[in-house]
Amino acid sequence: MDEQQILQRIHALVDEEHELRSQSASAEPEQHTRLTHLEETLDQCWDLLRRRRARRDAGMNPDDAEAAPVSQVENYLQ
């Protein structure tokens, strides 16, 4: 996935997230599960984008960057 594809994926996920959040008052349990999955996937996409940019800035091939597992991305310290 190149950076443009990652950004398109992020925008699509954010749109879906906003739609689900606007329905949160009448949300079903499945929507809460989907929202959690969206948040995790967004974190992975942003992390992959940062990894690609860091590799490029370091003179390395950004295509060698790989997405980190959810368990790793979700436990980063802010």
N, C-alpha and C positions, 0 to 999 in steps of 0.2 A: 504494500500500500504506500503510495507516495503522499507527500504532505497535502496536496490538493484533495486527494481522496479522504484523508483523515479529517481535514477541515469540513468537507461535505458531510461526512458521517457525524461529526460533532454537531453541526447545525441541525441535521435531521433528528438526532437524539434530543437536543435541547428543545426543538419544536414539540416533540412527543412529550417530553417532560413537562413543558408548560401546559400542554393540553390536559395531562393527567392532574396536575396541580390545580387547575381551574375547576376540575370536577371533584376535588378532594372531599367536599362536604357530603357528597353522595357516593363516595368511593367504596367499591367492593374490595374484599380481601385480595383478589387477584390484581387489582390496580395498585395496591400497596406493594405487592410483590414485584410487579412490573416496574414500579417507580424505583425500588431498591436496585433492581437489575440495571435500569437506565443509569442511575447514579454511579454504579460500579463501572459500567462500560464507558461512561464519560470520563471517569478518572483514568481508566486504562488508555483511552484515546489521547487525552491530554499528556499523559506520561510518555506515550510513544512519540508524540509530536516533539516534546522536549528532548527525548533521547536522540531523535533524528537530527534536530538542530544542533545539539551539543556535539554529535559526531561530525557533522559538517563543519562546525566552527573549529574543531580540533584537527581538521584536515583528513578526516576518516570518511569512509563510505557510509552515508546515512541509510542506505538500503540494508546494511548489516544490523541495524537496530531491530530489536524484537520487543513485542509487547510483554510487559511484566504480568505475572499472574495477579488476579484480584487480591489474593491474600497479602501480597507484597505491597501493592499500590494503596490498599485501604489502611495499611499500618504505617505509612509515612508520617513523620512528625511535621507538624505545620509550623 
